[in-house]
Amino acid sequence: MVKVKAKIPQKMKWLFWSYDINSLDFETDKDYIISQVLNYGDWDDVKWLFKIYSKEEIKEVVKYPQRGCWFEKNLKFWNLMFNIKLKENIFKKAIFELIKNKVVE
């Protein structure tokens, strides 16, 4: 549940390059918004995120990461911060890889 009525700040527009930020819905697109901010945002962006979503909502997104959306170091960091121990196969599937001809199963 969104804590406050909010809009995504213009300075954060680049985090959501595939979307018009005005069309993002804070409930429907919650996983995407949280993942993008935790994966690409700076400290100010993360502070904004915690004003919008509860710690539990954010933790749930890290606990159940979207496939192929995370940088390895970032997911490790947020797992450490939230004391989450992902199964190795779930962790590997969540990592974004740019290795040619490699298929993650």
N, C-alpha and C positions, 0 to 999 in steps of 0.2 A: 504494500500500500504506500503510495507516494505521501511523504510527510507534509509537503507544502505544495501549493499551486505554483508551478514553475514553467519556465521556458528554458530551452538550451541556450546558453549565452553565445553570442555571435563569435566570440574568440575561440569557442570550442567547435565551430562548424567543421573544421578540417578533420576532426575525429570521426565524423560521420559522412565521409566523402561520397558514399553511395546513395545518400538520402538527402532529401530536402528536410532540414532540421525542424521546420514548422509542421511537417507531416508525421513526425515520430510521435508515437503515443507512449506515455510513461508507463503504462501497464502492459499493453500488448508487446511493446518493443523493449521491455525491461532487460531481458537477457543480453540483447544486442548493446543497449546503452551502457550497461554495467561493464560488459566485457571490453568494449571499445575504450572506455575511460581507464579501466584498470590496466589495459594492455598498452595504450598509447599516450595517455594523458600525463600531465605533470602534477606536482603536488597540489596546486590550486584547483585543478580539475577534480582530483580525488576528494579534496575537502568539499567541493560543491556536491559531488556524488553522495557523500555521507549526509549532506543536508537534505537531499531528495529522497533517498532510500534508507531503510533501517539497516543496521549492521547484519542482521539475520538474512535480509533479502540479498544483500551483497554476497554474504558468505555462501548462500545457496547457489548462486551463479558460479562461484569458484568451485564449489563442491561437485557441481554437475556441469563441467565446461563444455562449450559447444565444440564440435569436431572441427579441427583444422583452423581454429581462430586465434590461438594463443602463441606468443613467443615463449620459448622454454623457460628462460630466466624469469620472466614476469609471472608465469604460472607457479613456478617454484617459490617465488617471493610471497605471493598471495596465499599459497598453501601454508607456508611457514607462519605468516601473519595471523591466519585464522586457525592454525593448528589442525590442518586437514591432511590426511594421508590417503591420496588417491591410489587406486590400483594402477599398476604399471601400464596395463593395456589402455585404460581410460586416459591416463596422462599422455601417453604416446599419440593416441588418436586426436587429442586436443591441440597438439603442437602443429603450428603452421610451418611447412617445410618448402623450400624452394630448390630442392635437389632434383636435378633432371632425371627422368626415368625411374624415379622411386615411387612406389605405391605403398601407402600405409594401409594395412589391413586391419 
